[in-house]
Amino acid sequence: MKEIPRTKKLEVAQYYILGYPYNDIENRAGVSHGSIVNIVKELEDGRLTIPGTSFDQVNDLRQLSFDLKKKGLEPSQALLGLLLFERLQTIEITPELVDKWSELAKKLLPVDFPAKDFLEAALRLNELEKGEGKPFTTLAEEYVRLKEGVDKFKSKVDSLFKNKEELIKEVEPLRAQLESLERTRNRLENDAEIQTRKLQELKSKTKETGEEKSRLSREAKELQGRKTKLSSEVDSKEESLRRLNDIGLSDEDLLRIITFIERTSQNEGISGSELKKKFFSALGLFEDISGLEKRQKAEMQKVNELVKREAILSGEILGIISSTSQKVRAVGEDAASQIQQHVSDIKDQLNGLLANVLKAGEAIGEMRQILKKGEDSEKALAKFIEEVQGRLGRN
Amino acid sequence: MSDSRWTHTIADLKKELTWIESSSQGIVSRLEIIQQETEPLKIEFLKHSLEKEREALAYQRGLGLIIRDRKKMGTGLAVAAGGLILGGLIAKDKNIALKAGLSGFDGVLEGFGETKWAVLLQKELVIVPYDAIPAKGTWVTLESLMAAIDDLEIEASEGKQLGTLDNIIQRLQQSRGKLIYIGPPN
């Protein structure tokens, strides 16, 4: 039998190690089945050696090749597996623990949470903790607490803003009503001023009427004085006539006086003209007395008429003055009373309203003060939180 | 305007003014209550901040201990983390599972770092473990400081004004009956 050269044997050994079945090795190397069996036996016996490789390793390599072929894997993929194996070994997961580790990983991973996502989430969590210098639970608790605090403050702020808006809405119509009241008050004051002016005019008219009355009274007094004077004059004339009548002087008496004068003139030797002059002088005196009497009568009539007129005028004036005064007084008093009553009522109502406005204003002022205090407290609290956070530095 | 309308308007105005007055008084009372809550809030926030600072320091301290002595702590921590994550998964929610697991893990870390604490009650509030108290400064125990702060919180809830953080620190410094002073280790 011809000896198979060593190179051919090594080729057969290579195919053997690579896990090819005997049929393939026959086709590839061009040797018979029996020769392949012999070459493998030589390998097992150690008569055929591959430099640097023991037979155990040869078997291992063939077994490895078998397994790779069986699983349809390439050597590069096997190399990747080796890399993974090394990594597992660095975290002290030995081969006998690999299956358990795999089972545990499968068990831990939820169906709807892929391993990749799980790993990425863990990495992000780790970065977050490093960045903040705090554990995740602390960060989560702080977040929840701060969010609750923010929600609480937001709720309070919303409530305060709502209250503020409601108050503004309530104050607006009130302010409009106050302005309306102010306008009404001004109108009433104007009305009161007009009534007061009318009252002043009535008083002025009353005063003028009083002055007219006093002037007429003065005239009446003057007429009365003139009447008294004329009366005294007439009295004196009447006295003279009374004396002539008392002495019984008549026409016959006058003829006798003429005769007496003529005779006397003759007897006494006094010229007629002189005696006539004396006589006419005496008649003149008599005429004067008659004239005076007539004038006295006329004057008396005038005086009586004046007295009557004065009385009438005085009565009329007094009546007019009295009536006018009474009317003016009554109207004025009535108007003044009504105005006073209205003004008093309005004053009472406005005073009452003003008291309510003051109370409401006082309450609103108090509310504003407490609101200001609240804002101050909020600022103080915020400052306090900043101070605490600032001063609680890590040692 | 007729007398009846005038009277009616005045009566309406009085009613509205009375309503405004009572509403304002109601708002005033509510605002007063809110304002009264401000002072206790300060104390509450101070306590909360001190506690959070202590927890953060304990966490860091626990982490430091693990890094320093990994072999000793490693197994225990791995078991704790795995177990806690598994526990979270029972809830069938991936976020809850992750959060619950890591939360428990953090708790374990905090537990490793927990110790007694001291506070430097001066301008700056500094918290340190007992075994790291610096030589300078006057230090009080965190527990005694918390007790003193509780007293202040009672006063604040009764309406007392506490003022700024400086005022509060000053008042706490004067709570000598409550505070327990400690000196630096020899």
Interface residues (C-beta under 8 A of the other chain):
Chain A: L104 L108 P110 D112 F113 F118 A121 A122 L125 G133 K134 P135 F136 T137 T138 A140 E142 R145 K156 L160 N163 L167 E170 V171 P173 L174 Q177 L181 T184 Q349 G352 L353 N356 V357 K359 A360 E362 A363 I364 E366 M367 I370 L371 K373 G374 S377 E378 A380 L381 K383 F384 I385 E387 V388 Q389 R391 L392 G393 R394 N395
Chain B: M1 W6 T7 T9 I10 L13 K14 E16 L17 T18 W19 I20 E21 S22 S23 S24 Q25 I27 V28 L31 E32 I34 Q35 T38 L41 K42 F45 L46 H48 S49 L50 K52 E53 E55 A56 L57 Y59 Q60 G82 I85 L86 L89 K92 K94 A97 L98 K99 L102 S103 D106 G107 L109 E110 K123 E124 L125 V126 I127 V128 A132 T164 L165
